[in-house]
Amino acid sequence: MTSLWPRIEPLLARVQRPARYIGCEEGSRVAPDGPNRVRWLLVYPDAYEIGLPNQGLQILYEILNERLDALAERSYAPWVDMEAQMRGRGVPLFSLDTHRPAAEFDLIAFNLSAELVYTNVLNCLDLAGVAVRAAERGPADPLVGAGGHCTFNPEPLADFVDFFVIGDGEEAVGEVTECVREWKLGGRTPGSRERVLRELAGIPGVYVPAMYEVVYDGCQVAAVTPRYADVPERVEKRTIADLAAWPYPKRQLVPVTEVVHDRLNVEIFRGCTRGCRFCQAGMVTRPVRERPAAQVRQMVADGLGRTGYDEVSLTSLSSADYSGIEGTVAGIVSTGAVGAGIGDPMCTGQSVGGGLAGSSARGGGGGVAVSLPSLRVDAFTVGLAAQIGQVRRTGLTFAPEAGTWRMRQVINKLIREEDLYGAVESAFSQGWQRVKLYFLTGLPTETDEDTLGIAELARRCVAVGRRHSNRVTVTASVGGFVPKPQTPFQWFGQDTVAELGRKVGLLRDATRRERGVNLRWHDPAATLAEGLASRGDRRMGAVIEEVWRRGGTFQEWSEHFNLALWESAMAAHGLSVDDYVHRHRERSELLPWSHVSAGLHEDFLWGDWQDALALAPVEDCRWTPCYDCGACTGYGVEHVVGSALPPAGGSQGTGQDLTSGGSIPVNVSLTSRVRAGVG
Ligand code: SF4
């Protein structure tokens, strides 16, 4: 493969942020090329500054480059100015590591972390000179793969992606490599592409859409049937049992330009069992698997020493639930390397989990901060806050998610108002001036009283803060709810744009004259497009392609999002927005993603949906008896935690206690991403 750099370099003076296309990050290292190696191009289909920090991509990048039979490079979606330059001069999509053409790799694999990037996937393939439709690719073309949370409903991209890896990728990429290597060494003869796809379909956790026939009955899916007897009827996700066996990334990339989450990130556990019913990430990543504390400390020490970062984030979906979190932080702090501070939203559900922000100066100058996404308020107030010490008190974020106790019972986010006020009081009394609260609107059974409860909660938090300072502000950030596949709410019909807009209007009216309350909201139109892309069946592919062909890229970005493109594409293909997004679904309906399993029994999900309607809580199964959701039993793994005791502040069966206060997950907001249409 030859480098395109001589053709890329002259373009850089003509685009914003040329550093997006240079590579050369500390930590980038590609295995030597050779005929026996399978060449992977790992693509994050969004801008460099969003994709570079992605841990999933960095983990696979290292794992593949450590193998003797593979190499891996990276690419990110070129921003629109660079794309225009590339198309104008016939420069194809290239890798960042060696600037080689994407089409010369054996595999192009996308990380799918958000559905509104789907049109960027098509754009990247087209820029690579690869046919966007899988059926039109020949033996000389790369295989196109995808992984990430969005693949738990792979159908909207089924026409474009050759294979999906469902669940954890650490082990599966090795098996895919071996399969593709044989195909490559065999000369990729005519007809061999179909054979290698069939072999890939036999790898546990790998879904090959071309191996399945889909039959429709009106707006519903009537059947999804394997085309061959050796292709599984249902693809079960991959789950790595022992996170300690995968201490990656060992060499986190250090970008040469500003990116989001620009700090050392160390994953302390995977999975979440708090049971928030709206949260797809929490549902599909069960069970909990903790990394041993000693390994966490080692990764932190090694990473800080190598990168020169002055901040480390201990990442997970709910970091305060890490057993012995305080001891781990204390251990890190006591090494003398770091003080303590706060992190950014890492809860990857519909909205972030909440947060706690700050950083400490060691010895009065230039220390290192620890970010702790998803702290619980109890941990904050009585333990970790004490360690934070001299803190730079920036923003502090909590995620009650709903404005009333009734609504929070429905979604199983069992935060009492008094707990929230206690957390806010604690923060304001320690000098914080700004608090951010995350909410969802459009949740199942939501009434106007529930919606207005958001404004009331924010108003009361300001009142609490006023006891300490007249300058405190509370920002209520409201996102529209999308009922995601593989969650208990998957049968629920999403609110219309008009209804979400009306609810936002209620909140605007209610907060207009409230001094100290700021309201921000996610564009309801973007919520609709997210619903289409995340809940659709295979027919949604034509819509995604139409949106892309009409220029709809970077739909995650408010300046590029265009709902009219989505609506006209739906109409052009005879599909009803109502049927796909707003319709409540019956239990008997075959859901478009039914042949892909996150390990959760449908009985469990349906029962939890009924419990939601009955306001019945489900406690954290790490500390309570198993509900037999299927995530452990089906995969022969169990929750792996470092302690037999619940974390500080939790108690047996009261991780989210209904009666004794419970806990509030909190995160820190340092997100610099521009989400579509935030008002
Ligand atoms: S199988 Fe039981 S213990 Fe495991 S995640 Fe599901 S409910 Fe929890």
Boltz pocket constraint, residues with backbone or C-beta under 6 A from the ligand:
constraints:
  - pocket:
      binder: B
      contacts: [[A, 273], [A, 286], [A, 287], [A, 621], [A, 622], [A, 624], [A, 625], [A, 626], [A, 627], [A, 628], [A, 629], [A, 630], [A, 631], [A, 632], [A, 633], [A, 637], [A, 639]]
      max_distance: 6.0
